[in-house]
């Protein structure tokens, strides 16, 4: 729910209840009322507090820890739309939450029990994360995941195009503060890619052996190899004209940079 507050969720729920003419059991209504009171108290102390965003790591952690088919299906629906496209914002938040745990683990001092107890409720079992990730890969590589693979290839091509466009290169060889006008959309995409890769690396550092073994298992599957081949073919077909052009642009900027340095 956009806004990250429980009242928005409740208002939406009340609208649905009114439209479909049903009521909640009393126990559920009491729980919702108690959560509303807790959110009001929290907002009185911190007006920027968002209960949905704060509970997100806990909810995702429970989904990742439960290997049942129903929970795996809910996790897929959380990250993948009905048409097969990836919900990149949610995936980024999930990776960032796991990465944050990695940062907290690395900065935790020996014997600091208070820090450990306060963060246990939103910690992730990395073996469950690896297992859930492997199940997600298996779904994407299966027959049911063909639409996801199509959207993935399209997103990969868009990301590579952002790097290959001339507008991503102004200022690489220029003095600081004279970087020119970057395309805002491409710049945001590149920043998100870089941040996502960094967060993923931090998440892997929590259980490098488990991640390595899982990635090797997935990479050895024939379906993975066919998908990687499809990605390279798509990149080759799309960028075979742009790569030489971009290389000449970079070389020209580099020669101009060297010329300025020798003057």
N, C-alpha and C positions, 0 to 999 in steps of 0.2 A: 504494500500500500504506500503510495507516494506521500511523503511528509513524515513517515516514520513514527506516527503517534497513534495510540490506541483509540482515541476518540474518532479519528477518521475511519478506522476499521469498524468500530461499533455503529457509526452512522450508516455505513454501507450495509452492515448486517441488518440493521433495523429496516432499511429500505427493502432489502430482499425479503425479510419476514413479512412486511406489509404487502408486498406484491404477491407473494405465494401463500399468504394467510396461514402461517404456522407460528408456534410459540416454542420457546426454549424450556426445557425442564427446570424446575426451581433451583436445583443444585448448580446447574450451569449459569443461571441468572445471577446467583449469589457470587460465584467465582468472578464473573465479569464485573459485577458491582465492586467487589473487593479490589480487582485490578485497576478499575477506574479511580478508586480512592487512593491507591498507592501511586498511580501516575500523577494525580493532583498534588500529592505531598512532594513527590520528586521534582515536579515542575516549580513548586514554590521555592525549593532550594536551588534549582538550576533550571532557568527558563528554557535553555537549549536542550534539555534532556529529551530523548526520544526512546520510548520503551521498546518499540518494535526493533529499532536498530541495535539497542543494547541486548535484546534477547536473541538476535539473529545468530551469533556464534553458538549459543546453547541449542537452538532448534536444529541448526545444520549439523552440529555434533551428534545429536540423537539420530538424525537421519543417516549419517555416515556410519554410525556404530551398529545400526540394525541391518543385517544382511538379508532380511526377508524380501521376497519379490515385491510385496506391496510398497515397502519403504524405498526400494530401489526405483520403482516406478514413479513414486512421488518425487524423488530426487531428480530423475530425468525430466519430469514435467516442470520442475523448478528451474532447470537450466536450459531446456530445449522447448521452443514453442511448438504449437500443433503443426505448423507448416514445415518444421524441420530446422528452422534457423536457430542459432545459438543466442541465448540471452547473455551477451558479453558482460553487461553491467553486473549481473548477479554472479557470474563466474569470477569476475575481478574481485568482488567483495568477498567471495568465499576464499580465494587465494590470499587476499590481503589479511583475512582473519587468521588463516593458518600461518601466514608469514609473521604476523604480530606475535603469535605464540612462540615462534622460533626466536624472535628478538628478545622476548621476555625471558625465555629459557637461557639464552646466552648471557643476558645481563644480570641474571639472578645470582646473588651471592650465597656461598655455602652457609647453611644454618639460618637462612632468612625464612622462617616458617610462616610469618605473617603474609609475605608476598605469595608464597605457594598456596596457602589456604584461600586467599582472596581470588586467585585466578583459576583454581581447580574447576569451578563450575563451568567455565567457558574454554576448557582445554580440549584438545582433540587427541584421540588415539590414532597415531600416525599409521599403524597397521590397518586400522579400519578405513582411513582415508585412502591408503594405497589400494586396498581391496575394492572400495567403491569406485575409484578411478579406473581400475582394470575392468570392472563390470561395465562402466560407461563406455570405455573403448570397445569392448566386445559388442555392445549394442550398436555403436556407430558403424562398426565394420560388418555388422550382420546385414541380412537382406532388409530387415525393418528399418535400418538406419541409412538407406540409400539417399533419402532427401537431405539428411544431416550432412552427408559427405558432399553433396552438391553445393549446399550453402557454405560449407567449410572451404571448399576450393574457391568459391567466389570471394569469400572474405580474405583468404590468403592472397589472391590476385590483387584485391583492392589495397591490402597492406603493402605488398611489394611495389605497387604503382605509386603509393605515397612516397616511398623511398627513392623511386627512380625519377620522379618528377623534378624538374629544374628548381621548382620553388622550395624544395627541401634542402638545397645546397647553398643558397646565398649565405655568405658569412662564414663558411667553413674555413676559408683561407684569408678572411679579412680581419681587420682589427676589431677588438671587442667594442661593442656599442655601435658598430656599423654593419649590422647583420641584414639590413634590408627588410622588406615586407614578406613574411612567410604566410602561406595559406593557412588560415586558422584551423580549418577542419583537418587538414593533413598534419599540422603540428600537433593537434590534440591526439590524433590517432597514433602518431609516433611516440608521444610521451606515454600514452596508455600502454603501448606495446613494450616500451622499455621498462616501465614500472611493473607491468605484469611479469616480464621475464625475471626481473630482480626479486619480486615477491615469490615467484615459483622456485627460484634457486634457494631462497631462505627456507622455504617449506621443505625442500628436498634435504636440506642439511639436518633436519630432525631425525630422519631415518634413511640415510643414503643407500645402505645395502638393500633395504626393502624396495626403494624406488628403482634402483638399478636393475634388480632382478625382475621386477614387474615390467619395466620398459623393454628389457631384452626379450621377455616372453612375448610381449605384444609385437615387437619388431620382427620376430621370427615367424609370425603368422603369415601365410600367403595373402590373406586379405589386406594386411598392413602394407605389404610390399606392392600390391596392386594399387592401393590408394596413394602411396608415395609416388609411384610412377605416374598416376593420373595428375597429381599436383605438379610434378616437373613438366609434364606435357602441357598442362594449362599455362604454367608460367612461361614456358618456351614459346607457345603460340601467341601469348599476349604481349610479351616484352622483347621479342627478337628484334623489333625495330627501335625500341626505346633504349635498350642497353647500350648500343654503340653511341647513340646520340648523347646519352647521359655521361658516358665515359669521356667523350670529347669535351663536354661542358666542364667536367671536373678537371680535366687536363689543362684546359684553357685557363681556368681560375687558378690552378696551381702554378702555371707558368707566369701568370700575372702577379701572383703572390711573390714568387722568386724574384721577378723583375723589380718589385718594390723594395725587397730586402737588400738587393745589391746597389740600389741607388743611394 
